[in-house]
Amino acid sequence: MQILQLLSLLLDYPKQPLLDAKADLLTIVADAAIAAELKQQLNAFITARCSGELMDWQSEYDGLFERGRSLSLLIFEHIHGESRDRGQAMVNLMAQYREAGLDIGVKELPDYLPLYLEFLSTQGEQNAQIGLEEIAPVLAVLLCRLQQRDSDYASILATLLALSEADVDLADIKQQLAGEQRDDTPKALDKVWEEEMVSFIGNEQANSACGSGNKPADGQRRDQFIPLSTELLGSEEAGQQLYKAAAAKRA
């Protein structure tokens, strides 16, 4: 599904090739089987972002997705937090990738949303819809938080939620989030810094949080129906290794 590849690119850390591909991006939106309102919103997003300065876009991206955890693009952070269950969930997701004949580099965590979308884009429409439906609650929360901040990134999450075909009560979610304290303010960030153990990691690892480009290669594509596995796979030891990697990334 080209529309999922497009949304994956738009949610990843912005780079110059994305700006250069403005015409191609708009063509994909025009051909997508989505509502006219969503097409209009995505066209506005692409036109505005690709017409501006790359550094401004990158700065805003960092401010949204890399400062605080409420808008983290790591799916399981919203489901499991830093619990041990998160490590096992990532092992299970890696097993799904391997079952579909896909593999990723070691620099990116498997629950990074743009990577997951790239994976789903190679699995056929039915599997893509099922995969999006499974994470619809996370997509809905991200959508509502982005709308609270008047961010045009909300158009991307709204499109993903529509493609999931999930029945989600956004009004209820917005009500639950109404009294939520933002975690990206200097005061909130200072509090996290004080409470968490400081972890020193290499620059190569730190930079991977902005998107390393470790997406499935063209030779790994499997554009046919492959049932998504829901079985618990992987060892406890492997789960803990992934959990530690996740903790290090967010430290």
N, C-alpha and C positions, 0 to 999 in steps of 0.2 A: 504493500500500500504506500504509494508515494506521499500521501498526505501525512502519514505517520513519520516518514523519513524527514519531511519538511518540519514537522513540529519538533522532532528530535533535534534538528539543527538549530531551530530558533530557541530552544531551551538550553542548549549547550553554551559554553563560554563563547561570546562573539569574536570572530576573527575576520580579517580582510576578505578572504574568499567568499564569505557569506554576503558581504556588501556588494561584491562584484557580480554576484549571481542574482541580483534583484529581479531581473526580467524572468528568469527561470522560476524563481520562487512564486511570482505572481501568476505564472502560467499554471503551476501545479495547483494553486488555490482555485483558479478559474475552472479547472477540470475536476475538482474534488466533489464527491457526493455528500455535501454538507449544506446546511441551511444558508439561504442568501444573507441573513444577518451575520452569521459567523464569517462568511466570505468577506463581507464588507469590513468587519473588524480586523480580520487577518491582513487584508489588503492595506488597511490604514497602518497597522503595526509595521508591516514590511516596508512600506513607503517611507514612513517616518524614520525608522531605524536605519535603513540603508541610505537615506539622504543626509543623515547627520554625521557627526565625527565618531570614529570608532572608539577613541579613548573615552569619550563621554558615555557611550553605550557600555563599555567594559566597566567603567566606574559605577554606573547605576546597577549593573548586573551584580557586581561584588556587594554593593550595599543591600541588595534584595536577598540574594541567595547564599552569600558567604558570611553574613553578619547576623549572628543569632541562629536559632534552630527552627523557628516557627515556619520558615519558608525553605527549609532544607530540601534539596532535590534527591536526598537519599531516602527511598521509600520506607524502608523498615525502621528508620529513626522515628517516624511518626506512629508506627505500630508497636514497636518493641522498646523504643528508647535505647538505653545502653545495657539492657538486660542480656542474659546468656541466650535467650530465645532468638535474639537478633542474629547471632552467629550461625545458629542452626538454620534459620530461615534463608540466610545467604548461601549456605551449602546446598539447600534444596533448590534454590534458584539457579545456581551454577549447574546442578544436575539437569535442570530443564534445558539450559543452553547446550550442554553436551549431548543430551538425548536428541536434540534437533540438529546435531552436527555442527554446532557453533562453538567458538571459543573466544576468549578475550584475553588481553594482556593483563599482567599483574598490577598495573598501575591504577586501574579503575575498579571500584567496588561494584559487585554485580547488581546492587539495588539502586545504582545511579539512574535516575529517571530517563534522561536522554538515551542512555545505553539500552535500557529496557524497551523503550519505544523503537529503537533501531532493530532490536531483536524481533519484536512483534511485527514490524513492517515486512519481515521475510517469511512470516508463517501463515499467510493466507488470511482472508477477511474474517472468517468465522473464528479462528484462533485469536486474531487481533482483538476482536470484540470481547471474547471471553477473558483475555488477559487484561484488558482495560477495565472490564467489569469487576475483576478481582481486586483492583486497587482503587475503585471508584470512591470509597470513603476518603482516601488520602487526596485524590484529585479534587474532591469537593471542598475539603478544608483549605487546601492551597488556593483554590479559586476564591473562596470567601475572604481569605486574608489578603489576597491581592486586590480584590475589589475594595476592601477597607482602606487600602493604601492608594486607591485610585491609580493603580498601575495597569498599563495596557497589556502587560503579560497575562492578565486575566483572560484575554481573548483566546490564548493558547490553551489554557486549562479548560475553558468553557467548551472548546472544540473537542478536546479529549474526552470530557465528560459526556458530550453528545454522542461521540463515537462508541462509548461504552454501553449506551442504551440502558444505563442503570437508573433505577427509580430512587432518586436522592432528594430529600427534603432540604433544599438550600435555606429556606426561611428558618427552619429549626436550627440548622448549623450556625447561621448568622446570629441567632438569638443566644446560642451557647457561647459564641465568641465575643459577644458584645462587651463583656466586662474584662476581656483578656488584656493583660498588660504586655506591651510590646517588649521583645527581648533584644532589640537591636539598638537601644539607646546606650549612650556612654555609661550611664549608671548601671544598667542591666548587664552590659558586657564586663564591667569592672567586677560585678558580683560573681559572675561565672568564673572570671580569672582567679578570684580569691578562693573559690570553693573547689576548683578542679586542680588535679595534679598537672603540672606543666610537663609537656612531653616535647623533647627536642628531636626533630626529624630532619632528614636531608632536604635540600631544596627541590630535588627531583620529585620526592614524595609530596611535598607541600604543594607544588605547582600542579600536581595531578588533580587536585580538587577543582580546578578550573576547567577540566575536560582534557583528557590526554589524546583523544581521537582513537582510542582503542575500541573501535566498533567492529562488528563482524565484517570480514572481508568479502568481496564479491564472490570469491570461490567457495565461501561457506554458505551461500544462500540456499534456502530450502523453501521455495515459493510453492508449497503444496500443503495439504492438510496434514498436520502432525499434532496429535492430541497433546495438550499441555499436561505434564505430569504433576500430580498433587500428592504423591507419596513422600513420606519422610525418608530422605536419603542422606548419605554422608555420615562421617564419624563425628563423635563429640569433640575429638581433638582438632579436627579440621574446623569445626564450628567455632571453637574458642580462638583459633588463629585468626579467623575472619573477624570475630568480635573485637579482638585486640587491634586489628588494623583499622576497624571502624572508629574505635575510641581514639586512636592516634590521630586520625584525620580531623576529628572534631575538637581536639585539644587546643 
